[in-house]
Amino acid sequence: MDTHYTNKLFDLNGQMAVVTGGAGVICASLCRTIATAGGKVAILDINRQAAEELAASINQSGGEAIPIGCDVSDKENIAVAAQQIISTFGTVDILINGAGGNNSQATTSTDLSFFDLPETALKWVIDLNLISAILSAQVFGKFMALQKKGIILNISSMNALRPLTRIPAYSAAKAAVSNFTQWLAVHMAQEYSPEIRVNAIAPGFFLTDQNRYLLFDEATGKLTARGQMILDHTPMERFGTPEDLAGTVLWLLSPASTFVSGIVVPVDGGFSAFSGV
Ligand SMILES: NC(=O)c1ccc[n+]([C@@H]2O[C@H](COP(=O)([O-])OP(=O)(O)OC[C@H]3O[C@@H](n4cnc5c(N)ncnc54)[C@H](O)[C@@H]3O)[C@@H](O)[C@H]2O)c1
């Protein structure tokens, strides 16, 4: 068997990847995956210290990463980060739009009805999940348009397929991220180069700091009714781990998927396939 050929399919050797929200639970794992596959990583995160710690850890393991403190809801801030990346690496081959998340003030509860969700919290969620992905694609996509080559990977969610209860802004924003993924895939291929690909992953339920309060009761440490219902509707009967995303992401970032653009891949333990019966 020609292992040289198969190894090359998933090789990221020399590729320069920008990962926004790169120090978070899911994206830190993706940064490590990229570095292990031979890629160089710029970790953009509003939490600069977490980005620095992750970069140091990747560099100690023989990878190549730089940390950049950056608020991706601010285009000027992204442009400054891009200049630093271009002057360090000379190019951007990959963008992962990983910054995202929900906010308890944009979540309905017994204390906070839909009618009272504050506008600031709703806008914060839409800005973080949707607008920041568009702004980052504008800044880094421009380099890809000039070099006529590049890969953009967005992070959507199960909420994009059918909205989950309680989190209207997050659901709407992620549905828009999936839609934007298709739009940008067509636009980049038609207007700039068929060698610019845009895809997304739609992770199922991964336990992170942002959703822990919804899935586990803080006082008892037991699953909440919502957490239990999620597991009941996940045929694999577990939450995902960030490592569960590695293979799918490596496929979408590498030459293994050269004719794949405009798709949103669920990585969800079967959640989206299960009708509940
Ligand atoms: N956890 C899940 O189950 C799940 C499921 C589906 C999709 N997602 C999506 O995956 C992505 C990563 O989620 P996670 O669960 O690892 O969350 P996380 O909170 O661990 O990571 C998010 C990271 O983004 C950073 N960030 C926040 N605002 C920022 C800003 N304005 N500019 C730059 N960085 C900013 C945070 O500091 C953090 O490091 C998000 O887009 C999330 O919506 C998560």
The ligand as an SDF file (V2000), in Angstrom:
LIG
                    3D

 44 48  0  0  0  0  0  0  0  0999 V2000
  -19.1670   23.2950   23.4810 N   0  0  0  0  0  0  0  0  0  0  0  0
  -20.0740   22.8140   22.6580 C   0  0  0  0  0  0  0  0  0  0  0  0
  -20.8130   21.8540   22.9600 O   0  0  0  0  0  0  0  0  0  0  0  0
  -20.2420   23.4430   21.3180 C   0  0  0  0  0  0  0  0  0  0  0  0
  -21.1560   22.8880   20.4440 C   0  0  0  0  0  0  0  0  0  0  0  0
  -21.3170   23.4460   19.1860 C   0  0  0  0  0  0  0  0  0  0  0  0
  -20.5620   24.5360   18.8240 C   0  0  0  0  0  0  0  0  0  0  0  0
  -19.6700   25.0750   19.6980 N   0  0  0  0  0  0  0  0  0  0  0  0
  -18.8970   26.2280   19.2330 C   0  0  0  0  0  0  0  0  0  0  0  0
  -17.5250   25.8890   19.2520 O   0  0  0  0  0  0  0  0  0  0  0  0
  -16.7390   27.0790   19.4270 C   0  0  0  0  0  0  0  0  0  0  0  0
  -15.7900   26.9090   20.6000 C   0  0  0  0  0  0  0  0  0  0  0  0
  -16.5780   26.6900   21.7420 O   0  0  0  0  0  0  0  0  0  0  0  0
  -16.0250   26.1790   23.1460 P   0  0  0  0  0  0  0  0  0  0  0  0
  -17.1290   25.3660   23.7040 O   0  0  0  0  0  0  0  0  0  0  0  0
  -14.6650   25.6020   23.0080 O   0  0  0  0  0  0  0  0  0  0  0  0
  -16.0080   27.5420   23.9480 O   0  0  0  0  0  0  0  0  0  0  0  0
  -14.9070   28.2270   24.8790 P   0  0  0  0  0  0  0  0  0  0  0  0
  -15.6340   29.2290   25.6830 O   0  0  0  0  0  0  0  0  0  0  0  0
  -14.0990   27.2020   25.6040 O   0  0  0  0  0  0  0  0  0  0  0  0
  -13.9800   28.9590   23.8240 O   0  0  0  0  0  0  0  0  0  0  0  0
  -14.2850   30.1730   23.2470 C   0  0  0  0  0  0  0  0  0  0  0  0
  -13.0040   30.9910   23.1860 C   0  0  0  0  0  0  0  0  0  0  0  0
  -13.2950   32.1870   22.4850 O   0  0  0  0  0  0  0  0  0  0  0  0
  -12.6520   33.2590   23.1540 C   0  0  0  0  0  0  0  0  0  0  0  0
  -13.3750   34.5030   22.8500 N   0  0  0  0  0  0  0  0  0  0  0  0
  -14.5580   34.9220   23.3560 C   0  0  0  0  0  0  0  0  0  0  0  0
  -14.8790   36.1200   22.8520 N   0  0  0  0  0  0  0  0  0  0  0  0
  -13.8850   36.4560   22.0000 C   0  0  0  0  0  0  0  0  0  0  0  0
  -13.6450   37.5940   21.1810 C   0  0  0  0  0  0  0  0  0  0  0  0
  -14.5160   38.6130   21.1160 N   0  0  0  0  0  0  0  0  0  0  0  0
  -12.5110   37.6310   20.4630 N   0  0  0  0  0  0  0  0  0  0  0  0
  -11.6260   36.6050   20.5070 C   0  0  0  0  0  0  0  0  0  0  0  0
  -11.7920   35.5080   21.2740 N   0  0  0  0  0  0  0  0  0  0  0  0
  -12.9240   35.4380   22.0060 C   0  0  0  0  0  0  0  0  0  0  0  0
  -12.7170   32.8830   24.6150 C   0  0  0  0  0  0  0  0  0  0  0  0
  -11.7540   33.5810   25.3770 O   0  0  0  0  0  0  0  0  0  0  0  0
  -12.4730   31.3840   24.5540 C   0  0  0  0  0  0  0  0  0  0  0  0
  -11.0980   31.0920   24.6570 O   0  0  0  0  0  0  0  0  0  0  0  0
  -17.7640   28.2110   19.6060 C   0  0  0  0  0  0  0  0  0  0  0  0
  -18.0070   28.8220   18.3520 O   0  0  0  0  0  0  0  0  0  0  0  0
  -19.0000   27.4800   20.0680 C   0  0  0  0  0  0  0  0  0  0  0  0
  -20.1630   28.2110   19.7900 O   0  0  0  0  0  0  0  0  0  0  0  0
  -19.4920   24.5560   20.9330 C   0  0  0  0  0  0  0  0  0  0  0  0
  1  2  1  0
  2  3  2  0
  2  4  1  0
  4  5  1  0
  4 44  2  0
  5  6  2  0
  6  7  1  0
  7  8  2  0
  8  9  1  0
  8 44  1  0
  9 10  1  0
  9 42  1  0
 10 11  1  0
 11 12  1  0
 11 40  1  0
 12 13  1  0
 13 14  1  0
 14 15  2  0
 14 16  1  0
 14 17  1  0
 17 18  1  0
 18 19  2  0
 18 20  1  0
 18 21  1  0
 21 22  1  0
 22 23  1  0
 23 24  1  0
 23 38  1  0
 24 25  1  0
 25 26  1  0
 25 36  1  0
 26 27  1  0
 26 35  1  0
 27 28  2  0
 28 29  1  0
 29 30  1  0
 29 35  2  0
 30 31  1  0
 30 32  2  0
 32 33  1  0
 33 34  2  0
 34 35  1  0
 36 37  1  0
 36 38  1  0
 38 39  1  0
 40 41  1  0
 40 42  1  0
 42 43  1  0
M  CHG  2   8   1  16  -1
M  END
$$$$
